[in-house]
Amino acid sequence: MTVPLPGRPVRGSRTGRPLMAALDLLGRRWALRILWELRDGPVGARDLRARCDGMSPSVLYQRLRELGAAGLLGQTPSGQYALTPVGLSLRDAIAPLDLWARTWSPPEGGE
């Protein structure tokens, strides 16, 4: 499976419009969760998998490769995964969605 990048055909766009490439990449199972779990700093693969409710190692490493190839994350010298400057800008872009989701969800105690 190829990594969705702007300028290449992706799901929903033969021309690879940037938004469609982003939606294709971020719409892949676990992709947003991985990025969200890296929002506060570098995390090792084992801890990242645990934070992601124990997703399979094969899916984790596939997504890490795709997100890395797309320029959203990289590895620190110690081998932990971390957001790149582009990944950090995405973190800032999806923070309002997190805020919205919190207002959308029922209050604690389940109303």
HUNOR-V444646 format. One record per backbone hydrogen bond with DSSP energy under -0.5 kcal/mol. NH is the residue of the N-H (numbers start at 1). CO is the residue of the C=O. If there is no record, write none. Layout:
NH,CO ; NH,CO
This chain:
7,16 ; 8,5 ; 10,13 ; 13,10 ; 21,17 ; 22,18 ; 23,19 ; 24,20 ; 25,21 ; 26,22 ; 27,23 ; 28,25 ; 31,28 ; 32,26 ; 32,28 ; 34,30 ; 35,31 ; 36,32 ; 37,33 ; 38,34 ; 39,36 ; 41,38 ; 43,81 ; 48,44 ; 49,45 ; 50,46 ; 51,47 ; 52,48 ; 53,50 ; 54,49 ; 55,49 ; 55,52 ; 60,56 ; 61,57 ; 62,58 ; 63,59 ; 64,60 ; 65,61 ; 66,62 ; 67,63 ; 68,64 ; 69,65 ; 70,66 ; 71,68 ; 72,67 ; 73,67 ; 74,82 ; 76,80 ; 79,76 ; 81,43 ; 82,74 ; 84,72 ; 88,84 ; 89,85 ; 90,86 ; 91,87 ; 92,88 ; 93,89 ; 94,90 ; 95,91 ; 96,92 ; 98,94 ; 99,95 ; 100,96 ; 101,97 ; 102,98 ; 103,99 ; 104,100 ; 105,101 ; 110,107 ; 111,107
